Amino acid sequence: MPKVSSVVVPYATYLRVYEPLAAFPEPERDHWERYARRRGRPSYQDELRRSLADLLPTPPIPVPVQESADAFVLSVDGVVCVCPWRTRLRGWQALQQLSDELPKSVLDAMLPPVVRRQAAVDYERWLVRNPDSRPWIRTATWQVPLNWFVLVSDEERRYEKGTGEIPPMLRYRTPMVQARRRVARALRTLKDTVEEGPLIDGLVDVGRWLEEFHPRSLVELDYGGLVHTLPAGDLEDDHSAADVAAGIEALRQGDGAAAGAAYGRLVERWRAVRDRRSAN
């Protein structure tokens, strides 16, 4: 395994799908079966460090030359489930989004136009051979998109304070059937009560993504490196999934005041995170 830095890379949050081995065709299934038995598998921090290291050469390497053969692995009730990293695919997709997130001058300084053009050509060629490809992981920086919270419930929340060198952890994990059911219910309510907008569009998009996977998959929302930017007290008190569920239920009941209160709690909580982003 390549040596990676010990520096903690923060700010990224993740939405992951773990599929049972039965969902993978051979020979990929055999690869993941053997991989799941390995010890010392790398973490999401390792993936981030490798990606950042690729940006240091001149010219930078915005997308890995080869696809990652790593994955996250879970064993639930004796069933092994795998979430492939697919770092190369996710790198191409993230590169497409950068033009909407960064000023052109900053983007050109970080990734010269010729590098971005070559990456786009490589992605187009790859898509011709892999038209049905999709990532098992979605990533966001400095936030957890509100539509992600729709997929989970407060009862599925797991928080650990962390001790010594072990960082805190905040995540949710739910069966795929539950995640899909919650998306469908929320969309019915939102379409009946609010105008079309980013929340509905984002929920439609994530719902379509979930439909691509095996029905016995698991969905995981992980605060990832964002925990390093938030005080422990804020993390412990963070029940955003409960607030989102309360807001949607209030809309369903026609209680605008309760829906507004739930939304206000979310805005206040995540404004503090955005303020830290601006300060950096």
Secondary structure, DSSP 8 states (H G I E B T S, - for coil): ----------SEEEEEEEEEGGGS-TTHHHHHHHHHT-SS---HHHHHHHHHHHTSSSS--SS-SS----EEEEEETTEEEEEE--HHHHHHHHHHHHHHHS-HHHHHHHS-HHHHHHHHHHHHHHHHH-TT---SEEEEESS--HHHHTT--GGGEEEE---TTS--EEEEEEEHHHHHHHHHHHHHHHHHHS-SSHHHHHHHHHHHHHTTS-TT-EEEEE-GGGGGGS-HHHHHT--HHHHHHHHHHHHHTT-HHHHHHHHHHHHHHHHHHHHHHHH-
